[in-house]
């Protein structure tokens, strides 16, 4: 609940601004809140997709690269409103991605190892303290 309120505030603030730098800052702030919430748990859970562990640093890398491409390609839009929105959302993605990367730097060598978990072929959320899995796919 708290996370959705934070996301809503940041998204509404983001939409009201026109400056790409503010979008980056908003995305970074959102990432910071998510990272603090995740890391405040005594044993943060691990996430698996199709039995492969996904590190949040890798998700951050995808968001950052995607946001950068979005910024470059946003200039191709003929409509000024669409171009501005595209730039803003791309900046938010880059800020969020940057914060996720920063938090997971220690595990960077593992980002592309994709540790396999053979217990289930579905998307999973694995608690570090429990061997059972809660599916959320």
matplotlib code that plots the C-alpha trace (Angstrom):
import matplotlib.pyplot as plt

x = [0.0, 2.8, 4.6, 1.6, 1.1, 4.8, 4.6, 1.4, 3.0, 6.1, 4.2, 1.9, 4.8, 6.6, 3.7, 3.5, 7.1, 8.7, 12.4, 14.1, 16.4, 13.4, 12.1, 15.5, 15.4, 11.8, 12.8, 15.8, 13.7, 11.2, 14.1, 15.5, 12.1, 11.8, 15.4, 14.9, 11.7, 13.2, 16.4, 14.6, 13.5, 15.6, 16.1, 14.9, 13.3, 14.7, 12.7, 12.7, 11.3, 10.9, 13.2, 16.0, 17.0, 16.7, 18.8, 17.4, 20.6, 19.9, 16.4, 18.0, 20.3, 17.4, 15.4, 18.4, 19.3, 15.6, 15.2, 18.2, 16.8, 13.5, 15.2, 17.0, 13.9, 11.5, 12.8, 11.3, 7.7, 6.0, 3.6, 5.1, 3.0, 4.0, 7.6, 7.6, 5.8, 8.2, 11.2, 9.8, 9.0, 12.3, 14.1, 12.1, 13.1, 16.7, 16.6, 14.9, 17.3, 20.3, 19.2, 18.6, 22.0, 23.7, 22.1, 23.0, 26.6, 28.0, 26.2, 27.1, 29.2, 26.1, 23.7, 24.1, 24.6, 20.8, 21.0, 18.5, 15.9, 14.4, 11.5, 8.9, 8.8, 6.7, 7.5, 8.3, 9.0, 11.2, 11.6, 15.2, 13.9, 11.5, 12.0, 8.3, 7.5, 4.6, 3.7, 2.6, 2.6]
y = [0.0, 2.4, 1.6, 2.4, 5.7, 6.6, 5.6, 7.6, 10.7, 10.5, 9.7, 12.6, 14.9, 13.6, 14.3, 17.9, 18.7, 19.4, 19.0, 15.7, 16.1, 16.2, 13.0, 11.3, 12.6, 11.3, 7.9, 7.8, 8.7, 6.0, 3.5, 4.7, 4.1, 0.6, -0.3, 0.9, -1.1, -4.2, -4.0, -3.2, -6.8, -9.1, -11.6, -10.0, -12.6, -13.6, -13.4, -16.1, -16.0, -19.4, -20.9, -18.3, -15.9, -12.3, -9.6, -6.1, -4.7, -6.4, -5.0, -1.6, -2.0, -2.8, 0.2, 2.5, 1.4, 1.4, 4.9, 6.1, 4.7, 6.3, 9.7, 9.3, 8.1, 10.6, 13.3, 11.3, 12.0, 14.7, 15.6, 17.8, 16.4, 12.9, 13.9, 15.5, 12.6, 10.2, 12.1, 12.4, 8.7, 7.8, 10.0, 8.3, 4.9, 5.9, 7.3, 4.2, 1.9, 3.8, 3.4, -0.3, -0.8, 1.1, -1.0, -4.3, -3.5, -6.1, -8.9, -7.5, -10.6, -12.8, -10.7, -12.8, -16.2, -16.7, -19.2, -22.0, -23.1, -26.4, -26.5, -24.8, -23.5, -20.4, -16.9, -17.1, -15.0, -16.9, -16.0, -16.2, -17.8, -20.3, -23.0, -22.7, -20.4, -17.9, -17.7, -14.3, -14.8]
z = [0.0, 1.0, -2.2, -4.4, -2.7, -3.2, -6.9, -7.4, -5.8, -7.9, -11.1, -10.6, -9.8, -12.9, -15.2, -13.9, -14.8, -18.1, -17.3, -18.1, -15.2, -12.8, -14.3, -13.6, -10.0, -9.5, -10.9, -8.7, -5.7, -6.5, -6.8, -3.5, -1.8, -3.3, -2.4, 1.2, 1.6, 0.1, 2.1, 5.4, 5.5, 7.6, 4.7, 1.5, -0.9, -4.3, -7.5, -10.2, -13.7, -15.4, -12.7, -13.3, -10.6, -11.7, -10.0, -9.6, -10.9, -14.2, -14.2, -13.6, -16.5, -18.8, -17.5, -18.0, -21.5, -22.4, -21.0, -22.9, -26.2, -25.4, -25.0, -28.3, -30.2, -28.6, -30.9, -33.8, -32.6, -34.6, -31.7, -29.0, -26.2, -27.1, -27.4, -24.0, -22.3, -23.9, -22.7, -19.2, -18.9, -20.3, -17.8, -15.0, -16.2, -16.3, -12.8, -11.4, -13.3, -12.0, -8.4, -8.9, -10.4, -7.6, -5.0, -6.6, -7.6, -5.2, -7.2, -10.6, -11.5, -10.9, -13.0, -16.1, -14.4, -14.2, -11.3, -12.1, -9.5, -10.7, -8.2, -10.5, -14.0, -13.0, -12.0, -8.3, -5.2, -2.8, 0.8, 2.0, 5.3, 3.8, 1.2, 0.0, -2.9, -3.4, -7.0, -8.3, -12.0]

ax = plt.figure().add_subplot(projection="3d")
ax.plot(x, y, z, "-o")
ax.set_aspect("equal")
plt.show()
